[in-house]
Amino acid sequence: MQDAFTLAGVVVAAFLVSIPCGYLRQSYRKFSIPWLFLAHLPIPLVVHLRTMAGFSWKVIPFTLLAAVGGQVVGGWYKRRQKHGRKAPKRQP
């Protein structure tokens, strides 16, 4: 039971750490150097949290999905702030 709570904490932390990076990433052209940097910035912290919690590589899909979800939510929030209630899709 304790492992389930610890895993949930790591997943939530991965999500929360990725939100600011997704927010900032919306300011840059897609696939530019700063865009890629911000997309990968939370990954070392998430890996550190996972290893410090004692989890093996088997929980990587959960933390990866949470990190991607945080990036998406951060980008959505930035677009919503910029364009009002109806946020348009990101242009390539």
N, C-alpha and C positions, 0 to 999 in steps of 0.2 A: 504494500500500500504506500509506503514511504517513497518507493521508486516512482510510482505513478505521479505523486505530487511534485517530486523533484523534476521529472520529465516535463510536466506541465509548466513548471516555473522556467525551465530552460527554453521551452517553445514560446512562451509568452515573452520572455526576455529577447529572444531572436526577433519576434514580431515588433516589439517596441523599439528596439535599437535600429531597425531597418526603416521605420517611418520617416525620421528626419532625412535619411539618405535619399529616399524616394522623393521627398518634398524638394530637396535641393537639386536632384537629378533632372527635374522638369525644366530647369533653367538653361540646360545645355542641349546642344544639337545631339541627336541620337547617334550613338557609336563614336562620339568624340572621346578624347583622352579623359577629360573631367567626368563625362558621363560614365565611362567604364570604371574609373576610379571610385566614384560614388556607388556604383552598382556592386563593387567587390569590397568596399570598405568594411561593412559589418561582418564579413565572413571570418576573419581571424578571431574576432571577439566571440562569435558564436562557437567556433571550434574550441576556443579556450574554455568557455562556459561548459561545453559538453564534456570535455576531458576532465575538468575540475569536478564535475558532478559524478564522474566515474562511469559514464556511458560509453559503449563501444560504437563502432561505425554503423551499427544497425539502426540507430535513431537518426542518422543523417537525413533521410527523407522527410521526417517530421520537422526538423529544424530548418531544412532548406525550403520547404513549403511555407513555413512561418516567415522566413526572411523575405521570400518573394512576395508573400501577401503584404508584409509591411511596406515594401517598396511600392506596390500597387496602390495601397491606401494612401501613402504619402504623396504620390503623384496625382491621385484623384483629388486629394484635398487642395493641392496647389492649383490645379486646373479650376476647381470650383471657386477658390478665392479670386482667381484672375478673371474668370468669365461669369461669375454669378452662379445662380442656382443650377442652370443647365450647363454642365461642363462638356465641351466638345471633345471628341476623340483626339488623341495626339496625332499630329501630322508627321509623316516620315520625313 
